């Protein structure tokens, strides 16, 4: 009997195993401050009206479908971190799977696509396992790609209009993608003379446009606390500052390998002789990038951190993968060589990601799992809670009853309640002095989390150490993990 050995299938299976391994590692990471702030709202809000209005705690905002998803997930898995993250991943995979149809015509299509994803897993993969709405924005971009493919391959614009309406409801940044899909649909209908021939197309287009317009106004309402209280999300910055901020966000979301590959692929596609789906997707992506740049410069789009532009990454993953597959099969030597160079760059990055996962390199914002596990094993103690540690403490108190034996002194209770959007945002550093004034007599502990230090920084931050010295306090470090620390404190009782 003749044995059939399918090398592409074997390689795809191996790549998939590596990807699953990385995702399992990401799913076990700690809850960090941003997640904890948002999850407090999900836990505390129990009414429909509470979810469809601006969330009450920590100036957080989230699209309603995401809030409903997390509320349902918590009803099933309670507060267990890993099952919650895996449920987010499962939902993401279901929405991303249709994109795999794009690669069915390529022998090595899925393998190249998986290699690209693996290389970017500690960025895009990080966000599709995060307990925030970013997984919907990433998935929404993949759905938009599939919608464009459906229109190009099967001459069906209704799917594109439906996706434009749906993804406008599931994310903030997906509104840009939805607007782009409407623009694409309009041009597609003009090119295919769809409007004069079918009134149903006009009705579908108007309905989708109305949904996107409603979503824009509603999302603006949901983000009123953030837009009113955080200057970093507004305009008024110089062109240099705006572009530097955007550049840092894009580099953080992409990483050097994917950014280089994406730029070279997109530029080369303009000179490539293929004018099919991938060429049009590249034009669509280029238009989105122009909108993001213009929005950041004029202050209408707060692309400040990698999470704000992570929704662009799916377009680059698909475009780069398709470009590599097209280039390497081209008869033109220049494109063939370029295709292999781009693949090698992505493969090296994927290998680096796999190595980091196998060696257990740190991938957390803050090692809160280790911090609170240590705290849970301690004897009952008096603990001062650093303001940035309060959100994570609130979540881990729900997760682990052993933490409830301690007495915690906090200063953020009032500022986390519903408040006037015109009120200035709470400044955590300004509350350190107030916190120390509430310290108990004798020995106590200071709980520090989300210190935002680099890996090579040692000891507590200068701001905290200054306040400790002002109150004549002596301290020893009981536990020091990534961006978190527990200090044993002793201060002079007679200090004023």
N, C-alpha and C positions, 0 to 999 in steps of 0.2 A: 504494500500500500504506500502510495506516495504521500509523504508528509508535506503539509503546506505551512511554511514559516512566514508569517507576516511581520516584518521588522517594524513598520510604522505603528502597527497596533501594539506591539510589545513595548516600544519606546513610549508611546502614549500612556500605556498602563503604568509604567515605571514613573513617569512624570506625575501622573495622577496620585500615586502613592506618596511621593515626596510632598505634593501640594496638600494632601490630607494631613500628613504629619505636621506640617507647619501650621495649618489651621487649628489642629488640636492643641498645639502649644499656645497659639494666640488666644484660644478660647479659655485657657486656664489663668490668664493674667488678672491682675488686681483691678478693682474698680477705682478710677481716679476721680479727681475733684469735679470735672465737668460732667461726667456720668452721674456721680453722686448727687450733684445739684439738681439735675433733671429728674433722676429717679425719685428724689424726695417728693417732687410734684406728682409723679405717677402714683406713688404710694398714698399720699395724703388726699388727692382729689378723687372723689367717688361719685361725682354726678356728671351728667352730660354737659350741663352748663359750665361746669368747671373746666372741661377740656376744650370747649369751643370758644372760650375767652382767654385772654393772656394769663399764663400760669402764674400762681401767686408767690412762689419762692425763688429766691436767688436770681431774679431777672432772667429766667430761662424762657425759651420759646421753642415750640416743636409743632410740626404739622399734626393735625388731629388724627389721621390714620396711623401715624407712628405711635402716638400716645395710646390709642386703642390697642395696637399690637402689643405694646409692652404691658399694658394692664392685663390683657388676656394671657400673655406668657407668664406673668407673675401669679395669675390665678392657678396655673398648671404647675409651675416649677417653684413657686414661692420666691425666695430671694437668692436661691443658689446661683452663683455666678456662671459656672460653666454651662449648665443647661440653658440659661438665658442667652448666653453668647452663641451657643450652637443653634438655638431657635432662630436667632437673627441670621446666622450663616445659612440655615436651611431655606429661609424665606428669600435670601439673596440668590442662592443657587437656582431656585425655581424660576426667578425672574431673568436670570442670566442665561439659562440653558438654551432658549431659542436662538441666541447668537451663534451657537455651535453649528447651526444649519448653514451659516455662511461659508464654513470651511469644508463642507462635504465634497466639494468638487476637487479639493486638493488632496493628494495622497498623504502628505505630511502636515496637512492643515491644522488638525487639532493638537498635534505635538508642538508645533511652532507656537501656537496660541498659548498652550500651557506653559511653555518655557518663558514666554513673555510675562505671563501672570505670576509665575513663581518668582521671577526676578523682582517684581514689584509687590510681593505679598506683604512685606513689612510696612507697606504704605496703604495700598488699596485693600489688601487683605485685612489689615488692621481695622479699617473703617467698616468692613462688612461683618466684623465681629464686635463692633462697638455698640454699647447700649445707648445709642442715640440715633437720630433719624438719618445719619449720613449713609447708612446702608441702603436706604431707599433712593437717595440721590445717585449713588453709584449704579444701583440696579436700574434706575430710571434712564440713565444714559445708555446702558446696554439695550434697553427696550427701544429707545429712540433709534439706535443703530439698526436694530431688526426691522423697525417700521420703514426706514429708508430702503433697506434691502428688499422688503416686500413690495414697495412701490416700484423699484427699479426692475426687479426680476419678474414679478407677476402682474405688473401694471394695476395695482390695487392701492388707491390713495385713501380709502376709507379706514384701513388699519392705521395709517399714519395719523389721521385726524383723531381717531379714538385714543391712540397712545399720547398724542399731544394734550388731550383733555385730561387723561388719567394722571400722567406724571406731573401736571401742574398742581395737583392736589396733594402730592406726597412729599414735596420738598420745597425749600426756598430757592435754591439755585436751579432746580429743575424748571423754574419758570423761564429761564433763559433758553433752555433746550426746547421747551414747549413753544416759545415764540419763534425759535428757529425752525421748528417743524411746520408751524403755520406758514412761515415764509417759503419754506421748501415746497409745501403742498400747493401754495398759490402759483409758484413758478411751474410746478409740474403740471397743474391743470391748464395753464396757459400753453405750455409746450405741447400738450396732448389734446388741446381743444376740448377739454372736459366740461368747462362751464356752459358753453352754448348747447351741448348735447344732452346734459343730464342735470335737471333741476335738483335732484337728490344730492348731488355733489355740492351745490351751493348751500343747501340747507345744512348738510353735515359740516361744511366749512364754517358757517356762521355759528352753529351750535358749539363747535370746538373753540372758536375765537371768543365766544361769550364766556365759556367755562374758564379759559385762561385769564381773561380780564377779571372775572370774579375772584379767581384764585389770587391774582396779584393784589387786589384790594384787601382781601381777607388776610393774606400772609402779612401784609403791611400792618394790619391791626394786631395780629398775634405778636409781632416783634416790637410793639410800641415801647416796652421797657428798655430793651436793648438799644434801639435807635435813639431814645431820648437820653439815656444815661451813660452811654459809653462813647467817648470822643473818638476812640480808635476805629469805630464803625462809620464815622462821618467823613465829610470832605474837608476842604480847607487846607490840605497839605500841598507842599510843593510837588512839582512833577518828578523831581529826583527822588524825594521821599516815597511818593506813591509807587514809582516803578521799582524802587529797591524793595519795598514791602511786598509787592506782587511777585518780583523775581524770587525772593526768599520763599514765598508760599508755594510757587510752582516747583522750585527745586526740591522743597521738602516733600511735596506730593509725588513727584516723578522719580526723584533720584537721578544721579548723573547719567547712568546707562540708558534708561528709558528716554530721558530728555534729549540726549544726543541722537539716539536712534529715531525718535519721533521727528525731530527737526530735519534730519537728513532724509528720512522717508517721505515726509510731506513735501519737501522741496523737490526731490527727485521725481515724485509722481507727476508734477506739472510738466516734466519733460518726457515722461513715459508715454508710449503710444496707446496705452489702454485708456479709453475714455468711458469705461463702464461704471459699475457701482462704486468701486473703491475710489475712483477719481472724483465722483460727485460727493462721496462721504468726506473726502479730504477737503473739498471746497466748503462743505457745511462746517467742518471743524475749524477751518481757517476763519470763517465768519464768526463763529462762537468766540474764538480767541480775540478777535478784534473788538467784540462787544465787551468782553471781560476787561481788556486793557482800557478801553474808553470809559467803562464804568468805574474802574479804579481811579483813573486820572481825574474824572469829574466828581468823584465822591458818591456816586449813586450805587456802587457795588463794593461792599467791604471785603475785598479779597486780601485778608491780612495774614491768615494762617493756612497751612497746607490743607486743612479740612474744608476750607472755603472753596478750593479749586479741585478737590479730589474727584469731582464729577467729570472733569475733563479727561482724566486718565483712561477710562474705558475707550474713548475715541482713539487715543494714541495706541493703546494695546491692539485694537483691531486693525487700525490703519498700518501700523508697523508690521504686524504679522502678515497681513495680506500683501503688503509691499515686498516683504522678504520672499514670500512664496511666488509672487509674480516676477520679481527680479531674477531669482535663481533659476527660473525656468525660461528666461528670456534668451533669445539668440544673440542679443547684443552683449559683447564681452564686458563692457563698462558696467552695465546694470547687473550682470551676473556676479561680477566681483563685488560690487557694492552690496548686493543681497547677502552674499556670504559673510562679508565684513559685519554687516548689521546683525546677522544671526549670531555670529561669534560674540559680539558685544553683549547681546541679551543672554546668551548661554553662560557666559562668564558671570554675569550678575546673578543668574539663577543658581549657578554653582555656589556662589558666595552666600546666597540666602539659605541654601540647604546646609552649608557648612556651619553657618551661624546657628541654625536650628539644632543641628546635631551636637554642637558644643555647648548649647544652653546659654548662648550670649544674651545679655539682658535686652528685653524688648518692651519693658513696661515704662510708663510715665513715672509711676510711683509704686514702690514695693509695699503696698498696703496690706496684702495678704500676710506677709511676714510680720509686719508691724503689729497688726491686730491679733494675730495668733500668739505672739509673745505677750501682748497685753492681757489676753484671755487666760494665760497660764499664771499670771501674777496674783499675789494676795491682794485683797481689797485695799485700794489706795486712793489718796486725793490726787486728782489729775487736772492740771490746767490745760485747756485745749486751745492751741494756736488757731487763730481764725480760719486759716486755710485748711486746717485739719477737720473742722467741724462737719462739712458735708460728708466726707468719707466716714467719719465716726458715726454719723446718723444712720448711714446705710449699714455699716457693719454691726451696729447695735440691733438692727432688725434681723441680721443674718445669724448672729452668735449670741445666745443668751448669757454666756459666761462673761461678756463684757459689761453686763448690767450691774455687777457687784461693786464696781468702782463709783466714786463720787466725782462727777465732772463739773468743772467751772468753765462756763462759756460766756461770750459777750455778743454773739451774733443773733441771739434769739429774736430780738425785736426787728432787726434789719432784714430778716428773711421773710417777714410777713408781707402781705399785700400792701402796696404803698402807692403814693401819687407818682405817676411817670415823670413828673417834673422834678422830683427829688433827686439830688445828686447820688451817684452810685456809692455804695459803701467802700471805704478804703481799708483793707485788712491791716496794713501796717500801722495805721493810725490807732488801731484798737489794741495794739500790744500793751501800751502803757495802762489802759483801762483794765486789761486782763491781769497784769501784775498787781494792780491795786486791789484786786479781788482775791489774791493768793491766800491760801490757808496758812495758819501758823505752823511752824515746825517744818518737817520734811514733806515734800510733795514731788510730783512728777510733771514735766512739761511735755505734752504730746505735739510733735511736729510732723506735718505731712505736706506734701506738695511744695517742697522748698525750691523746686525749679533750679537745681544745681547741675553742673556738669559732672560726669563720672569721676573726673580727677580732682574735684573740689573736696576738701576735707573739712570736717567740723561744721558747726552751725553757721548761718549767714550772719553778716556783720550787723545788720539791723537788729536781729534778736540778741546778739551778744552785747550790743550797746545798751539795750534795755535791761539786760540782766545785771550789768555793771552798775547801772543807775540805782538799782535796788539792793546793792551790796549782796548779791547772791553768788553762791558757789555751786558748781554743777559738775556732774560726771555723766558721761555718756553710757547709758545702759544698753542701748541697741542703736546701731547705725546701718541702715539699708538704703537702697537707692532712693534719693529724694525724700527720705523720711528718717526720723530719729526720735528716740525717747531719752529724756534727760532726767536724772535724779537731782532735785534742787533743794538747797537749804539757804534761806534768806534771813537776815537780821530782823528780828521782830520789832525792834524799836526804830527801824528806818522810816522816815517820813518822806 
